[in-house]
Amino acid sequence: MNFLAKLLQGISMTPAIVNGVEGLLGAKTGAEKKNAALNFVQTAVSTTDAIANKQIIDQAKFSAGLGSVIDGVVACLNASAWAKKSN
């Protein structure tokens, strides 16, 4: 599978990963949950394979980009019925 396909596959899993991390780490800080989600997404994208194949030139920028995707997913989820509190 080429790199772009792997990246898009990882991005498509992000909402489910964020939801799962929220369930597992609900009491943790937002930064801790984001770090856990980032680790899961990076694993899903198989960044180690991509780095070994020289497809990711700047790992820090790649991680920052994935972090932005996670922030966007969290913002969307928090603005939706998903975040609605039960009384």
C-alpha positions in Angstrom: 0.0 0.0 0.0 1.5 3.4 -0.9 2.1 6.0 1.7 -0.9 8.3 0.8 -3.3 5.3 1.1 -1.8 4.5 4.5 -2.1 8.1 5.7 -5.7 8.3 4.5 -6.5 5.0 6.2 -5.0 6.3 9.5 -6.9 9.5 9.2 -10.2 7.7 8.6 -9.7 5.7 11.8 -9.0 8.9 13.9 -12.6 9.4 15.1 -12.8 5.8 16.4 -9.4 6.1 18.0 -10.2 9.4 19.7 -13.5 7.9 21.0 -11.7 4.8 22.3 -9.0 6.9 24.0 -11.6 9.0 25.6 -13.3 5.9 27.0 -10.0 4.5 28.3 -8.4 7.7 29.6 -11.4 9.9 30.4 -9.9 11.1 33.7 -6.6 12.0 32.1 -5.7 15.5 30.8 -6.4 16.5 27.2 -2.7 16.5 26.4 -2.3 12.9 27.7 -5.3 11.7 25.7 -4.0 13.5 22.6 -0.6 11.9 23.0 -2.2 8.4 23.3 -4.4 9.0 20.2 -1.4 10.3 18.3 0.5 7.1 19.2 -2.4 4.9 18.0 -2.8 6.9 14.8 0.9 6.8 14.0 0.9 3.1 14.6 -2.1 2.7 12.3 -0.3 4.6 9.6 2.8 2.5 10.1 5.1 5.5 10.3 8.1 3.3 11.0 7.7 1.6 7.7 7.2 5.0 5.9 10.3 6.4 7.6 12.4 3.4 6.7 11.2 3.8 3.1 12.2 7.6 3.3 8.6 8.6 2.6 8.5 10.8 5.8 11.3 13.3 5.6 10.5 15.3 8.8 9.0 13.2 11.5 8.3 16.2 13.8 6.2 17.9 11.1 4.4 14.7 10.3 3.5 14.2 14.0 2.4 17.8 14.3 0.2 17.3 11.3 -1.4 14.2 12.8 -1.8 16.2 16.0 -3.8 18.8 14.1 -6.0 16.1 12.6 -6.7 14.8 16.1 -7.5 18.3 17.3 -9.9 18.8 14.5 -11.6 15.5 15.2 -11.9 16.4 18.9 -13.4 19.8 18.0 -16.0 18.1 15.7 -16.9 15.5 18.3 -17.2 18.1 21.0 -19.5 20.2 18.8 -21.7 17.2 18.1 -24.3 15.1 20.0 -21.4 12.8 20.9 -20.4 15.3 23.6 -23.9 15.8 24.9 -23.9 15.2 28.7 -26.5 12.8 30.1 -28.4 14.1 33.1 
